[in-house]
Amino acid sequence: MGSLRSWPEGPEPLGAVGHAMRVCRDPSIPCHRVVHQDGSTTASFDAIERHTQQRLLEAEGVLFSSDHKVIMSQFQWRPEIS
């Protein structure tokens, strides 16, 4: 889980990422790892069952706060951009 807003390309890819997450049905693509900036999950995964994205992330060891948000201070991806 990282911040696309910090990429050198700017915020333009955000719309494409959101669309890709909504339409992706390929289980080999880990799109469940993309969460909102505040750590909240996306409703796209809850179409079948509530908290689906949270359960997938918890299965990978990601911890959530009591309000169902990823603890970003521990799990946010911070790539080194050169």
Secondary structure as UniProt FT lines:
FT   HELIX           4..6
FT   TURN            8..9
FT   HELIX           13..23
FT   TURN            27..28
FT   HELIX           31..33
FT   TURN            37..38
FT   HELIX           43..47
FT   TURN            50..51
FT   HELIX           52..59
FT   TURN            60..61
FT   TURN            66..67
FT   STRAND          69..70
FT   HELIX           72..75
//
